[in-house]
Amino acid sequence: PPPYTPKPPYHPIPPVISPPTLPPKPPVYPSPPIVNPPTPPILPPPIVNPPTPPILPPPSPPIVNPPTPPIVKPPSPGTPCPPPPPPAQQTCPIDTLKLGACVDVLGGLVHIGIGSSAKDTCCPVLQGLLDLDAAICLCTTIKAKLLNINIIIPIALQVLIDCGKTPPPGFQCPAQ
């Protein structure tokens, strides 16, 4: 047999491994330098003296001659002034007795309310009168019958309106 020659131990060569390939790193941008705006110099406001107004002497007051008073002759004592006419009395131009029945109906309406009987009784009597006269006649008749005017008047004014009469706004019975 051939002589034995020992073989050197087999050592395999390890494979050559290159380092892993990494994705490229993003570029690094340097941050911009922080620049503060320059501070302007602080100047005090300029001192300006206002112009002095011219000094004028005060104006002299206007010279006005006082008016001459008119010469008034005293009235001759021969004719005295007539007395002023008495103020026009607000009176009813018709006989208030004719309105008595109307007011009686009104007095009965205080607790009931206005019905057709009031119009039937009052309208014919008030027909020929002016609006103000009709209101005054109702006042006169209510007072003559010694009824409570404060209660009856609102009803009487409503009947006037129902009869086609328009008492003046804010009408109140004249004090007698």
Residue, then its C-alpha position, 0 to 999 in steps of 0.5 A: p500500500p502506498p504510504y499514508t500521507p496525512k491530509p491537512p485538515y480541510h478548512p472551508i473558506p468562509p464566504v465573503i459577506s459584504p456589509p448590508t446596503l442601507p438606503p441612503k440617508p436623507p440630506v441634512y440641511p443646516s437650520p437657517p441662522i436666527v437673525n433678530p431685526p435691528t432695534p431702531p434707536i428710541l428717540p423722544p418725540p420732538i418738542v414743538n411749541p404751539p404758536t401763540p395766538p395773537i392777542l387782540p383787544p376785546p371788541s368794544p360793544p356796539i353803540v345802540n341808541p335806545p328807542t324812543p317810547p311811543i307817546v300814548k294818550p290816555p283813553s277818553p273817559g267818555t266810552p268805557c270798554p264793553p265787558p268781554p262776552p261770557p264764554a260760550q256755554q256748551t249747552c244742549p240745543i234740544d229739550t233734554l226731556k226727549l233724551g230722558a228715555c234714552v238715558d233711562v235705557l243707558g242706566g239700565l245697560v250698566h250691568i247688561g251691556i249695549g243692546s239694540s233697544a239703546k240704539d232704537t231709543c237714542c239714535p232718532v233723538l240724536q239724529g239731527l244733532l252735531d257730534l259734539d252737541a249730541a255728546i253734550c246733550l247726553c251729559t246734560t241729561i245724565k246729570a239731570k237724572l242724577l245718575n253716576i256720570n262716570i259709569i254711564i258716560p262710557i256707555a253713552l259714548q259707545v251708543l253715540i258711535d253706534c248711532g253714527k256720531t263721533p264725539p271728539p277724541g278724549f271728550q269729557c262732560p263739561a263741569q256744570 
